[in-house]
């Protein structure tokens, strides 16, 4: 959240909604009802999957065109390998 706040400050961007860090595992244009049915189906198949956790070791920044549903125009800008050091 701090990274988002710094980037917004640096670029003079003001969002109308608070930033929520997230990891997108699926990009699709489906209704909320379809998303809920998919979530319920996952829960039916494996209840533990909904609470699944994992560590992220690498982040990649992409320049994206949100209108490109094929994702073919996505361009990787940078890859950052996270350190275990705290």
C-alpha positions in Angstrom: 0.0 0.0 0.0 2.9 2.3 0.7 4.3 1.7 -2.8 1.0 2.7 -4.3 0.8 5.8 -2.1 4.4 6.8 -3.2 3.7 6.2 -6.9 0.4 8.2 -6.7 2.2 11.0 -5.0 5.1 11.0 -7.4 2.9 11.0 -10.5 0.3 13.4 -9.0 -2.5 10.8 -9.2 -5.5 10.9 -7.0 -7.7 7.8 -6.9 -11.4 8.0 -6.2 -11.2 4.6 -4.4 -8.7 3.3 -1.9 -6.0 1.0 -3.3 -6.3 -2.7 -2.4 -3.2 -4.7 -3.1 -4.1 -7.9 -5.0 -2.8 -10.6 -7.2 -4.9 -11.3 -10.2 -5.0 -15.0 -11.1 -7.7 -14.7 -13.7 -8.7 -11.9 -16.1 -12.2 -12.2 -17.5 -15.3 -10.3 -18.3 -17.9 -12.3 -16.5 -20.7 -11.2 -14.2 -20.5 -11.1 -10.4 -23.0 -14.0 -10.4 -20.7 -16.1 -12.6 -17.7 -15.3 -10.4 -19.7 -16.4 -7.4 -20.7 -19.7 -9.1 -17.0 -20.3 -10.0 -16.0 -19.6 -6.4 -18.6 -22.0 -5.1 -17.5 -24.7 -7.6 -13.9 -24.3 -6.4 -15.1 -24.7 -2.8 -17.0 -27.8 -3.8 -13.9 -29.3 -5.4 -11.4 -28.4 -2.6 -12.5 -26.3 0.4 -8.8 -25.7 1.3 -8.1 -23.9 -2.0 -10.1 -20.8 -0.9 -7.7 -20.2 2.0 -4.6 -21.1 0.1 -1.5 -19.0 0.8 1.8 -18.8 -0.9 5.0 -16.7 -0.9 5.8 -14.4 -3.7 9.5 -14.4 -4.7 9.3 -12.4 -7.9 7.3 -9.4 -9.1 7.0 -8.4 -12.7 5.8 -5.0 -13.9 3.9 -4.9 -17.2 2.7 -2.1 -19.5 -0.9 -3.1 -20.3 -3.7 -2.1 -22.6 -6.8 -2.9 -20.7 -8.8 -3.1 -23.9 -6.6 -5.9 -25.2 -8.4 -9.0 -24.0 -5.9 -11.3 -25.7 -3.1 -9.9 -23.5 -0.8 -10.1 -26.6 0.1 -6.4 -26.4 1.3 -6.7 -22.8 5.0 -5.6 -22.5 7.2 -6.6 -19.6 8.9 -3.5 -18.2 10.9 -4.9 -15.3 11.3 -8.0 -13.1 12.2 -7.7 -9.4 13.4 -10.7 -7.4 12.3 -10.3 -3.8 14.8 -11.0 -1.0 14.3 -13.2 2.0 16.2 -10.6 4.0 14.1 -8.5 6.5 
